[in-house]
Amino acid sequence: VAVMVVLLFLSVAILIDRQVSGEAAAGDSWSQVASLPVKPSSVLVASVVGGKIYVFGSNLGACYDPPTDNWTVIAAPPNFDAYTSSVEYQNRVYLMGRTTMQVYDPSTGNWTTSPLLRNHLLNHLKQIR
């Protein structure tokens, strides 16, 4: 099931990329891509940075490069739970879980954790409601 979710993410990302770049969608079809190099957990999140798809789960970090159809194993997030969500902002991947916000920088391959930033965002969201 998790592999199907990843394939869905990849297909949507590639289709969006083609539409944004102006490539015609006529004649496009589904095709098999390289398999995830490690066994996925039950919950995965993904974000696109610089045309590459970054997939994270519990003890899992992987980067897919669509033009080469290759996966690279990368550092897994230090903390990951079933409530984690992912977003790209300023060429970094932000993972927001129950207790922390983790930031992955693809240019360095490093993770940083910021519970204060997450708490600040939660307080901001409460004010918006």
C-alpha positions in Angstrom: 0.0 0.0 0.0 2.8 2.4 0.9 4.5 1.8 -2.4 1.3 2.7 -4.2 1.1 5.9 -2.2 4.6 6.8 -3.3 3.9 6.0 -6.9 0.8 8.2 -6.7 2.9 11.1 -5.3 5.5 10.6 -8.0 3.0 10.5 -10.8 1.2 13.6 -9.6 4.5 15.4 -9.1 5.7 14.5 -12.6 2.3 15.4 -14.1 2.3 18.8 -12.3 5.9 19.4 -13.4 5.1 18.7 -17.0 2.1 21.0 -16.9 4.0 23.8 -15.3 6.9 23.4 -17.8 4.4 23.6 -20.7 4.8 20.0 -21.9 1.7 18.6 -23.5 -0.2 16.1 -21.4 -1.7 14.4 -24.5 -0.5 10.9 -24.8 0.9 10.7 -21.3 0.4 7.3 -19.6 1.2 5.6 -16.4 4.6 3.9 -16.1 6.6 2.0 -13.5 9.4 3.9 -11.8 12.3 2.7 -9.7 11.2 1.1 -6.4 11.9 2.7 -3.1 15.3 1.4 -2.0 14.2 0.6 1.6 11.0 -0.9 3.0 8.6 1.9 3.8 6.9 2.5 7.1 3.1 2.6 7.2 3.1 6.4 7.1 5.1 8.4 4.5 5.3 12.1 3.7 6.8 13.7 0.6 7.8 17.1 -0.6 9.4 18.3 -3.9 12.5 20.5 -3.7 14.5 21.4 -6.8 12.6 18.9 -9.0 13.5 16.0 -6.6 11.0 14.2 -4.5 12.0 13.8 -0.8 10.2 10.9 1.0 10.3 10.5 4.8 8.9 8.0 7.2 9.9 6.3 10.5 13.6 5.4 10.1 13.3 6.3 6.4 14.7 9.0 4.2 14.9 8.8 0.4 15.3 11.2 -2.5 13.9 10.4 -6.0 15.3 12.1 -9.1 12.7 11.8 -11.9 15.0 12.5 -14.9 17.4 9.6 -13.9 14.7 7.4 -12.3 17.0 6.8 -9.3 16.5 6.8 -5.5 19.2 7.9 -3.0 19.0 6.9 0.6 19.3 10.0 2.8 19.2 10.8 6.5 16.0 9.8 8.1 14.2 12.3 10.4 15.3 12.1 14.0 11.6 12.0 15.1 8.7 10.8 13.1 5.1 9.8 14.1 1.8 9.1 12.4 0.8 12.7 12.7 3.8 14.1 10.8 3.1 16.3 7.8 5.5 17.7 5.2 5.9 21.0 3.4 8.6 22.6 1.2 9.6 26.2 2.0 12.7 28.1 0.8 14.4 24.9 -0.6 14.0 23.0 2.7 11.6 20.3 3.8 9.7 21.0 7.0 8.3 18.0 8.9 5.7 18.9 11.5 4.9 16.3 14.1 3.1 16.3 17.4 5.9 17.7 19.5 8.6 19.1 17.1 9.2 20.7 13.8 12.2 19.3 11.9 13.9 20.9 9.0 15.8 19.0 6.4 18.2 21.0 4.2 18.9 19.0 1.0 22.0 21.1 0.2 23.7 19.9 3.4 21.8 16.7 4.1 21.4 17.8 7.7 18.4 17.9 10.1 17.6 20.6 12.6 14.9 20.5 15.2 12.9 23.5 16.4 10.2 22.9 19.0 9.9 26.7 19.5 9.1 27.3 15.9 6.4 24.7 15.9 4.9 26.2 19.1 5.0 29.6 17.5 3.1 28.4 14.4 0.5 26.6 16.5 -0.1 29.7 18.5 -0.5 31.7 15.3 -3.0 29.1 13.9 -5.0 29.3 17.1 -5.3 33.1 16.6 -6.5 32.7 13.0 -9.4 30.4 14.0 
